[in-house]
């Protein structure tokens, strides 16, 4: 009930409120039956039409209302999920799949990182479950390929299965990302629990195989500088590939931004595209989705040597009717 109340207070969008209400109603239904039993036959019975007949019991009526309301909310969520899917396809449509999702235990500092990486005014609060809705922004300064960053709902130990299920549309951002930045609170003595819980939830939603960067955040909260260095050394001994940082330090943010950029640059491929003069309307898309390394004009059109996300390059080749180059097979 405490978790549900926290979720209820932080739910802002229509989708988040609907998701919380579904779980709350599902939680209440069996408890209404217990309350009805305690009330006895007189408290549970409800008269029929015009006061005649036994009618249906109060707990049966309440359960039916709950079922109807849950069904109504689920229909609304289906429509919302369809719209979110369309939005994700639009984002991917011209920019490939350069997408990193911030995941991790609740209150690990994901929203602060999100704001630092993207310059966006997302909600930042030192609270459990301050973020219940997915926020998607472009990494700043923008790069080629353009990298999208999404903030996701925080995880918690023994999160009720219904909450995981109802927030799956939010967690799908992690499943559809090319890279996960797994954020852990370095100042929490029980950080290993955070790691384990997040790994469990990622496995449950099918995102276990998505590449990730392990980010130990909030190192500034460990104590004075000697204590910070000691904790950082201990973390690196256990997790050699991790980043240890504070979201409040610009130099640390620059290191994380570089690590994200390096991952996506490693996925880039080079190809040559030919745009006949009749297809110059695609010129803007070439420059938007790829880095143009060389351009030369000839009598029938322009040749571009480009570097970009594999899928973005492939899509341009298909639009121009080019067969994939040997490096694209």
Helices and strands as residue ranges (DSSP letters): H 2-10, H 14-44, G 49-51, H 58-95, E 99-104, H 110-118, E 135-138, E 148-151, H 161-166, H 168-176, E 179-185, H 191-204, E 212-217, G 219-221, H 225-238, E 243-244, H 250-265, E 268-276, G 277-282, H 283-289, E 290-297, E 301-309, H 310-320, G 326-328
